[in-house]
Amino acid sequence: MNRSNPYEDEFVLLRNFNEGDNAAFKAIYDTHYRPMLHFANRYVKDLEQAEDILTECFVILWQKREEFKTFKGLTSFLYTIIRNSCLNHLRKVKTRTNSIDQLSYLHKNNEKLQEVEKIKTDLIQNSLIEGSKLPSEMKKVFQLIYIDGFSLAEAANKLNLSIHTVRVQKANAVRRVRENLTRKGLLNWFI
C-alpha cells in the first residue's frame, strides 16, 4: 500500500469502499490506475483506448463495491474485467476491420463486374453491328441463331437448308465477325 495513502490498513480501505466512501475509491483508483493502464495498453496497444477501458472498468468496480470481501478479490476482479474489456474491444475492432475489408472487396469486385458487363455489352453491340454487315445468307443464319435464339435444326428448317449448310454458314459468320472485331481492336485483350 502506498505510504501517502491515508488507508494503511487494507481492511479499513475495503470496508470504507464497500460503504461507498469516495476517498476510499480514490485511494483504490490511485493505487491501481497506473499498473492497470499498463496492463490494458499491453492488450489494445492504444493508450487512449486503454484509458477509456479503464474508466469503464472503474465505474463497474464502483457499482459492485459492496460485493468485495477481500482486497485481493477486488484486485483480481479489476484485472479480470479489464482483460475481458480489452478482449471485447479487440474482437469489435477485428469484426469492424473484417467488415470494412469485405465491403472494400465487394466494392472493388462490383466495379470489376460493372466493367466486365460494360465490355460484354460493347462486344455484343459490336457483334450485332458486324453481323448486320454479313452477306445475305450468312446474315440470315447469324440472325436466327444469335439474335432469335433458334437451334441449328430450327434455323435449317426455317431457311430450307441442310443442317450442314447452316453449320458452315454459322462458322463463317462467327469467323468474319471475330476478324472484324479483332481488326477494330475489340478482341485483342482476349488473345
C-alpha positions in Angstrom: 0.0 0.0 0.0 1.3 3.5 -0.8 2.5 5.3 2.3 0.9 8.6 1.2 -2.4 6.8 1.2 -4.4 7.6 4.3 -5.6 4.0 4.3 -2.7 2.0 5.6 -4.9 -0.9 6.5 -6.4 -2.7 3.6 -9.3 -4.0 5.7 -10.3 -0.4 6.6 -9.9 0.7 3.0 -12.0 -2.2 1.7 -14.7 -1.6 4.4 -15.0 2.1 3.6 -15.0 1.3 -0.2 -17.8 -1.2 0.4 -19.8 1.5 2.2 -19.4 4.0 -0.7 -16.7 6.2 0.7 -15.3 8.4 -2.2 -12.0 8.8 -0.5 -11.6 5.0 -0.3 -12.5 4.8 -4.0 -9.9 7.5 -4.9 -7.3 5.6 -2.9 -8.0 2.4 -4.8 -8.1 4.3 -8.1 -4.7 6.0 -7.4 -3.1 2.7 -6.3 -4.3 0.7 -9.3 -4.6 3.2 -12.1 -1.0 3.1 -13.5 -0.5 -0.7 -13.3 -3.9 -1.3 -14.8 -3.4 1.2 -17.6 -0.1 -0.5 -18.5 -1.9 -3.9 -18.3 -4.8 -2.7 -20.6 -2.4 -1.0 -23.0 -0.5 -4.3 -23.5 -3.6 -5.7 -25.0 -5.0 -2.9 -27.1 -1.8 -1.0 -27.9 -3.7 2.3 -27.9 -3.2 4.4 -24.8 -6.4 6.4 -25.3 -8.5 3.3 -25.8 -6.8 1.7 -22.7 -7.8 4.8 -20.7 -11.4 4.5 -21.9 -11.5 0.9 -21.0 -10.1 1.6 -17.5 -12.6 4.3 -16.9 -15.5 1.9 -17.7 -13.9 -0.8 -15.5 -13.6 1.5 -12.5 -17.2 2.5 -13.0 -18.1 -1.2 -12.9 -15.9 -1.7 -9.8 -17.7 1.2 -8.0 -21.1 -0.3 -8.9 -20.1 -3.6 -7.5 -18.3 -2.2 -4.4 -20.5 -4.0 -1.9 -19.6 -7.4 -3.2 -15.9 -7.5 -2.4 -14.8 -9.4 0.8 -11.1 -9.1 0.3 -8.7 -6.6 -1.2 -7.1 -9.4 -3.2 -10.6 -10.3 -4.6 -11.1 -6.7 -5.6 -7.8 -6.5 -7.4 -8.4 -9.9 -9.2 -11.8 -8.7 -10.3 -10.4 -5.5 -11.7 -7.7 -7.3 -13.7 -10.4 -9.7 -15.0 -12.8 -7.1 -16.2 -10.0 -5.0 -17.8 -8.7 -8.1 -19.6 -12.3 -9.0 -20.8 -13.0 -5.5 -21.8 -9.8 -5.4 -23.8 -10.5 -8.7 -25.5 -14.1 -7.5 -26.3 -12.6 -4.3 -27.8 -10.2 -6.3 -29.9 -13.0 -8.5 -31.2 -15.0 -5.5 -32.1 -12.0 -4.0 -33.9 -11.4 -7.2 -35.7 -15.1 -7.5 -36.7 -15.1 -3.9 -37.9 -11.9 -4.4 -39.8 -13.2 -7.6 -41.4 -16.5 -5.8 -42.4 -14.6 -2.9 -43.9 -12.3 -5.3 -45.8 -15.4 -7.2 -47.0 -17.1 -4.1 -48.1 -14.0 -2.9 -49.9 -13.6 -6.3 -51.6 -17.3 -6.2 -52.7 -17.0 -2.7 -53.9 -13.8 -3.5 -55.9 -15.5 -6.6 -57.3 -18.6 -4.7 -58.1 -16.6 -2.2 -60.1 -14.9 -5.1 -61.9 -18.3 -6.7 -62.6 -19.6 -3.5 -63.9 -16.6 -3.1 -66.1 -17.0 -6.7 -67.4 -20.7 -6.1 -68.1 -19.8 -2.9 -70.0 -17.3 -4.9 -72.1 -19.8 -7.6 -72.7 -22.4 -5.1 -73.8 -19.9 -3.4 -76.1 -18.9 -6.7 -77.6 -22.5 -7.8 -78.2 -23.4 -4.5 -79.7 -20.4 -4.5 -82.0 -21.0 -8.2 -82.9 -24.6 -7.3 -83.9 -23.3 -4.4 -86.0 -20.7 -6.7 -87.7 -23.4 -9.4 -88.1 -25.6 -6.9 -89.9 -22.8 -6.4 -92.5 -22.5 -10.1 -93.4 -23.5 -11.4 -96.8 -27.3 -12.1 -97.1 -27.3 -15.9 -96.4 -24.7 -15.7 -93.5 -26.7 -12.7 -92.1 -29.9 -14.8 -92.0 -28.2 -17.7 -90.2 -26.5 -15.3 -87.8 -29.8 -13.5 -87.1 -31.8 -16.8 -86.5 -29.1 -18.4 -84.2 -27.6 -15.5 -82.3 -30.5 -13.0 -82.1 -33.6 -15.0 -82.4 -32.2 -18.0 -80.4 -33.0 -20.8 -82.9 -31.1 -24.1 -82.8 -29.2 -25.3 -85.9 -32.0 -27.6 -86.8 -34.7 -24.9 -86.4 -32.7 -22.4 -88.5 -32.1 -25.0 -91.2 -35.8 -25.8 -91.3 -36.8 -22.1 -91.4 -34.3 -21.4 -94.2 -35.0 -24.7 -96.1 -31.3 -25.5 -95.9 -29.4 -28.6 -94.6 -28.1 -28.5 -91.1 -24.6 -28.9 -92.6 -25.1 -25.7 -94.7 -26.4 -23.8 -91.7 -23.4 -25.1 -89.6 -20.9 -23.9 -92.2 -22.7 -20.5 -92.6 -22.7 -20.1 -88.8 -19.0 -20.9 -88.6 -18.2 -18.5 -91.4 -20.3 -15.7 -89.8 -18.6 -16.1 -86.4 -15.2 -16.1 -88.1 -15.9 -12.9 -90.0 -17.5 -11.1 -87.0 -14.5 -12.2 -84.9 -12.0 -11.0 -87.5 -13.7 -7.6 -87.8 -13.9 -7.2 -84.1 -10.2 -8.1 -83.8 -9.3 -5.7 -86.6 -11.1 -2.9 -84.6 -9.1 -3.9 -81.5 -12.1 -5.1 -79.6 -10.9 -8.7 -79.1 -7.1 -8.0 -78.7 -7.2 -8.3 -74.9 -8.9 -11.8 -75.1 -5.9 -13.2 -77.0 
